[in-house]
Amino acid sequence: MVAEALDAMGVDVIEAGFAMASQGDFEAVHAIAERTKNAVVCSLARAKTADIERAAEAIKPAKRGRIHTFM
């Protein structure tokens, strides 16, 4: 509900969560990606292949997605 409200208010980027952290985080990022119409949906990922792949899968349904990597 919060992500949908932010999207409706015109927020340009929503950092939805850390998809690799847990199944629940993955599901939350994925659900936000499915419901967001305008904002870029971002998932956090360590600079590791597995994290980046998990983040990419989570944001796949987003109209516009982004992976925010860190070391």
N, CA, C and O of each residue as an XYZ file, in Angstrom:
284
protein
N       0.826     -1.195      0.000
C       0.000      0.000      0.000
C       0.873      1.264      0.000
O       0.553      2.247     -0.668
N       1.969      1.225      0.749
C       2.864      2.389      0.809
C       3.485      2.635     -0.561
O       3.526      3.776     -1.023
N       3.968      1.584     -1.214
C       4.578      1.739     -2.535
C       3.571      2.264     -3.552
O       3.911      3.107     -4.383
N       2.343      1.778     -3.494
C       1.317      2.267     -4.408
C       1.037      3.745     -4.165
O       0.848      4.500     -5.119
N       1.008      4.168     -2.907
C       0.795      5.583     -2.581
C       1.966      6.434     -3.070
O       1.761      7.508     -3.636
N       3.195      5.956     -2.854
C       4.372      6.696     -3.331
C       4.344      6.826     -4.850
O       4.637      7.892     -5.392
N       3.997      5.757     -5.522
C       3.894      5.776     -6.981
C       2.850      6.786     -7.442
O       3.094      7.562     -8.367
N       1.695      6.775     -6.800
C       0.618      7.704     -7.163
C       1.000      9.159     -6.895
O       0.525     10.063     -7.582
N       1.862      9.388     -5.890
C       2.308     10.752     -5.573
C       3.398     11.250     -6.518
O       3.763     12.425     -6.485
N       3.916     10.363     -7.354
C       4.920     10.782     -8.321
C       6.361     10.576     -7.885
O       7.271     11.133     -8.499
N       6.592      9.784     -6.833
C       7.959      9.473     -6.422
C       8.617      8.766     -7.597
O       8.024      7.863     -8.187
N       9.848      9.171     -7.946
C      10.463      8.614     -9.150
C      11.151      7.265     -8.949
O      11.190      6.463     -9.882
N      11.690      6.991     -7.775
C      12.362      5.714     -7.508
C      11.914      5.185     -6.145
O      11.910      5.913     -5.152
N      11.539      3.913     -6.117
C      11.176      3.257     -4.868
C      12.175      2.139     -4.634
O      12.213      1.175     -5.398
N      12.989      2.256     -3.585
C      13.878      1.158     -3.217
C      13.030      0.193     -2.401
O      12.713      0.448     -1.240
N      12.669     -0.924     -3.036
C      11.665     -1.826     -2.488
C      12.208     -2.806     -1.458
O      11.438     -3.315     -0.644
N      13.500     -3.086     -1.466
C      14.042     -4.020     -0.492
C      15.267     -4.744     -0.998
O      15.804     -4.432     -2.061
N      15.700     -5.715     -0.218
C      16.914     -6.495     -0.473
C      16.466     -7.916     -0.801
O      16.325     -8.748      0.095
N      16.244     -8.192     -2.079
C      15.625     -9.450     -2.515
C      16.360    -10.699     -2.048
O      15.733    -11.740     -1.850
N      17.661    -10.619     -1.869
C      18.443    -11.791     -1.473
C      18.364    -12.064      0.031
O      18.713    -13.157      0.476
N      17.915    -11.098      0.806
C      17.926    -11.228      2.261
C      17.058    -12.381      2.758
O      17.440    -13.087      3.691
N      15.906    -12.575      2.146
C      15.000    -13.641      2.568
C      13.924    -13.829      1.510
O      13.770    -13.001      0.612
N      13.192    -14.912      1.622
C      12.074    -15.148      0.694
C      11.021    -14.054      0.852
O      10.432    -13.608     -0.133
N      10.785    -13.623      2.090
C       9.806    -12.561      2.332
C      10.210    -11.251      1.672
O       9.369    -10.562      1.097
N      11.500    -10.899      1.750
C      11.978     -9.683      1.078
C      11.817     -9.814     -0.434
O      11.369     -8.880     -1.099
N      12.184    -10.977     -0.975
C      12.021    -11.209     -2.411
C      10.562    -11.003     -2.817
O      10.272    -10.300     -3.785
N       9.653    -11.618     -2.075
C       8.226    -11.520     -2.400
C       7.721    -10.090     -2.308
O       6.891     -9.675     -3.116
N       8.211     -9.331     -1.333
C       7.796     -7.934     -1.195
C       8.277     -7.100     -2.382
O       7.510     -6.321     -2.947
N       9.544     -7.264     -2.760
C      10.076     -6.526     -3.917
C       9.296     -6.900     -5.173
O       8.934     -6.031     -5.966
N       9.041     -8.181     -5.350
C       8.311     -8.665     -6.530
C       6.887     -8.092     -6.571
O       6.420     -7.656     -7.623
N       6.210     -8.096     -5.431
C       4.839     -7.559     -5.368
C       4.819     -6.072     -5.693
O       3.930     -5.602     -6.404
N       5.789     -5.334     -5.177
C       5.872     -3.899     -5.481
C       6.131     -3.701     -6.971
O       5.535     -2.822     -7.594
N       7.016     -4.512     -7.542
C       7.313     -4.420     -8.975
C       6.066     -4.690     -9.821
O       5.878     -4.065    -10.865
N       5.224     -5.608     -9.380
C       3.993     -5.916    -10.118
C       2.986     -4.777    -10.063
O       2.252     -4.559    -11.027
N       2.939     -4.051     -8.956
C       1.880     -3.055     -8.733
C       2.259     -1.629     -9.114
O       1.379     -0.790     -9.305
N       3.544     -1.343     -9.227
C       3.995      0.019     -9.491
C       3.818      0.341    -10.967
O       4.203     -0.443    -11.835
N       3.237      1.496    -11.242
C       2.934      1.878    -12.618
C       3.938      2.870    -13.209
O       4.211      2.813    -14.408
N       4.491      3.772    -12.408
C       5.338      4.834    -12.944
C       6.750      4.878    -12.369
O       7.703      5.148    -13.101
N       6.897      4.626    -11.110
C       8.203      4.747    -10.461
C       9.147      3.625    -10.890
O       8.711      2.531    -11.248
N      10.432      3.915    -10.849
C      11.451      2.882    -11.021
C      11.461      2.061     -9.738
O      11.520      2.624     -8.645
N      11.404      0.744     -9.857
C      11.453     -0.137     -8.685
C      12.879     -0.663     -8.565
O      13.427     -1.245     -9.501
N      13.463     -0.445     -7.395
C      14.859     -0.767     -7.157
C      14.978     -1.847     -6.082
O      14.273     -1.822     -5.073
N      15.886     -2.793     -6.320
C      16.211     -3.794     -5.305
C      17.687     -3.671     -4.967
O      18.525     -3.502     -5.853
N      17.990     -3.755     -3.717
C      19.363     -3.696     -3.223
C      20.044     -5.041     -3.461
O      19.415     -6.091     -3.334
N      21.352     -5.005     -3.812
C      22.107     -6.245     -4.019
C      23.577     -6.012     -3.717
O      24.147     -4.987     -4.091
N      24.184     -6.976     -3.034
C      25.636     -6.940     -2.901
C      26.229     -7.173     -4.289
O      25.544     -7.670     -5.184
N      27.490     -6.818     -4.467
C      28.152     -7.002     -5.759
C      28.563     -8.472     -5.927
O      29.739     -8.794     -6.098
N      27.565     -9.338     -5.872
C      27.742    -10.784     -6.035
C      26.747    -11.261     -7.085
O      25.608    -10.797     -7.132
N      27.180    -12.178     -7.912
C      26.328    -12.667     -8.992
C      24.979    -13.166     -8.472
O      23.940    -12.813     -9.031
N      24.976    -13.963     -7.436
C      23.718    -14.523     -6.920
C      22.760    -13.421     -6.453
O      21.559    -13.490     -6.713
N      23.290    -12.413     -5.769
C      22.450    -11.298     -5.313
C      21.847    -10.542     -6.492
O      20.657    -10.229     -6.505
N      22.694    -10.257     -7.482
C      22.245     -9.487     -8.645
C      21.189    -10.264     -9.424
O      20.196     -9.689     -9.872
N      21.400    -11.554     -9.586
C      20.413    -12.380    -10.285
C      19.091    -12.449     -9.522
O      18.020    -12.416    -10.129
N      19.164    -12.543     -8.206
C      17.941    -12.591     -7.377
C      17.199    -11.254     -7.450
O      15.973    -11.223     -7.555
N      17.941    -10.170     -7.395
C      17.329     -8.833     -7.521
C      16.674     -8.670     -8.885
O      15.565     -8.144     -8.986
N      17.352     -9.115     -9.927
C      16.801     -9.010    -11.287
C      15.495     -9.791    -11.410
O      14.545     -9.322    -12.036
N      15.447    -10.971    -10.819
C      14.223    -11.774    -10.854
C      13.089    -11.082    -10.089
O      11.937    -11.110    -10.522
N      13.416    -10.469     -8.967
C      12.406     -9.797     -8.149
C      11.800     -8.587     -8.858
O      10.599     -8.343     -8.741
N      12.607     -7.837     -9.584
C      12.103     -6.615    -10.242
C      11.615     -6.860    -11.664
O      11.172     -5.930    -12.338
N      11.693     -8.090    -12.118
C      11.319     -8.427    -13.498
C       9.953     -7.872    -13.928
O       9.847     -7.375    -15.050
N       8.911     -7.930    -13.104
C       7.612     -7.423    -13.562
C       7.514     -5.892    -13.625
O       6.531     -5.362    -14.144
N       8.498     -5.191    -13.114
C       8.427     -3.722    -13.073
C       8.474     -3.128    -14.474
O       9.183     -3.617    -15.353
N       7.712     -2.077    -14.657
C       7.756     -1.337    -15.918
C       9.167     -0.783    -16.124
O       9.705     -0.810    -17.231
N       9.756     -0.278    -15.026
C      11.131      0.218    -15.047
C      11.810     -0.278    -13.775
O      11.348      0.009    -12.671
N      12.899     -1.017    -13.926
C      13.595     -1.578    -12.766
C      15.035     -1.091    -12.666
O      15.614     -0.590    -13.630
N      15.593     -1.254    -11.473
C      16.976     -0.860    -11.217
C      17.513     -1.744    -10.115
O      16.789     -2.121     -9.193
N      18.798     -2.074    -10.217
C      19.480     -2.810     -9.158
C      20.514     -1.880     -8.541
O      21.382     -1.348     -9.233
N      20.410     -1.694     -7.242
C      21.320     -0.842     -6.486
C      22.340     -1.768     -5.824
O      22.020     -2.483     -4.874
N      23.581     -1.744     -6.343
C      24.606     -2.642     -5.817
C      25.495     -1.932     -4.802
O      25.673     -0.715     -4.857
N      26.044     -2.706     -3.882
C      26.961     -2.165     -2.895
C      28.042     -3.181     -2.577
O      27.897     -4.372     -2.854
N      29.120     -2.698     -1.995
C      30.233     -3.570     -1.604
C      30.480     -3.426     -0.129
O      31.377     -4.072      0.413
